[in-house]
Amino acid sequence: MKHRYPRDTEIERYIDTHSTYGSFEEAFDGYEDDFLKIAHKDDRLSWNLFPIARLTLTLERNIGRKVTIKELERIFDRWRETIDYQLGFDLDPEGVFEEFTGIYQSTKVALDESLMDGMYRRAENELPPPGMHLLPKKNKQTVFLASLCYQLHLHHQGAFFLSVRSAQDFLNNLSVQTINNKMRYLTMCGIIREVEKGSLKGRIASSYEYIGHLSPEPEDPDEDFI
């Protein structure tokens, strides 16, 4: 897949060296250098919790499941031990762990992913987004595009930018015109609303809001996309 959104070159190596772990123990031991790198990035603890949460998502993807609360605690303890040793912090482990679990639960993009990579992964793996009953006709590509819009909406907590060409990076079997038609269809059916039209000349993507969740679901949902 061609990525329009380049990854951070410092973490590009994750893709090649961290993708074959079969168990939590293997993955956990394999990330020692990454705990050190995160600990050295900044001395503001709240800032450092975000990359360790994103590293947890990378680990989860590579072992093929969500971590348990005990495993999450082990990740946190390893980070805390590294912080304590490297930077000399005296932490309140209980309070900071509670903050970390909240950040982890709200984190959507793994450390080795761009924003669009993360939104693509969630759109591919989550249940269909709300409002699919508004579409009189739909196929899985249209539902995926709606799901991608919904994940962007959740991430930005409102309006989001999406160009047809960036969507094509993940729907590369469809033409730009086909994706453009699908976006218009989603707009016409009340799934998304165009907030501001983009400019081809200025290379500015259009911005949208997801509004499909504002319409009540029918009593009998469409079982084809559950």
Summary of the structure (lengths in Angstrom):
residues: 226
radius of gyration: 20.0
end to end distance: 26.8
largest distance: 60.4
contacts: 627
relative contact order: 0.12
helix: 58%
strand: 6%
